[in-house]
Amino acid sequence: MASLADAVAAIKAAKAPIIIASGSVVYSEATEQLAQFVDQTGIPVGITQAGKGSVAHNHPLAFRCSAP
């Protein structure tokens, strides 16, 4: 199992990190913590169907999908 320091190093070394927020964020009531993490790191976030509501839809780092 990787340590927190290993995780931090991997994120810092990533060329284009992205967070995928699933329903687990909503179910565990961690939406505020995710928003704080995204704001502090500047890492963009994509949201799964079950993860809707994990980050505000209009957050500047939230991926938006639009239908053609």
Secondary structure, DSSP 8 states (H G I E B T S, - for coil): ---HHHHHHHHHH-SS--EEE-HHHHHTT-HHHHHHHHHHH---EEE-STTTTSS-TT-TTB------
